[in-house]
């Protein structure tokens, strides 16, 4: 089903063909390709290299929406029509909760940072007793000795369920291993766990005594998950070929 960004005159922005509240076909704000393109731009701006776009985030990764829009327009001429409303509507309807907007109309990435960003203003309530981390069998042998530290990101990302961790691991390896983290003991040791989204949690470090191999579960991927995994792998391979050439 198409997931264009639409606007219902009465109920506001939504994704899909018809308003989920009243069933009316609204006005199109962005098509799927525009949403994907804008999401990639935001990832670069808010997660990886804001300086490349001439913007500056505060210590918690926030920036005013009204100052972000001109930077996007200047970088990508095909987004000359973009307004703060488009940006806020896209973020509020994103089921993956990749970005957040606060009451001051500031925007930030909720996870995935490779730049130093303080996320200690995230909520610490609603953290499950167990969370999950994807790795490989080879890395697990190392983790048993040293624990978990951030690798390519500045925070450790934990998943709410075994399935989520496993599927996330498939973006990187063909047969991920899933570890279980005892968050009750981890928090009791003075290491807070922050709730970035309803499914993703962040922590700075996890000593080995709080990590164990999770009981293995059989996972059957949905067609949507299979497609997403293949697309991510194809993009990574294209980047590698481009780098090699």
Buried (B, 14 or more C-beta within 10 A) or exposed (E): EEBBBBBBEEEBBBBBEEBEEEEEEBEEBBEEEBBEBBBEBBBEBBBBEBEEBEBEBEEBBBBBBEEBBEBBBEBEEEBEEBEBEBBBBBBBBBEEBBBBBEEEEBBBBBBBBBBEBEBEEBEEEEBBEBBBBBBBEEBBEEBBEEBBEBEEBBBBBBBBBBBBBBBBBBBBBEEBBBBBBBBBEBBEEEBBBBBBBEBBBBBBEBBEEBBBBBEEEEBEBEEEBEEBBEEEBEEEEEEEEEEEE
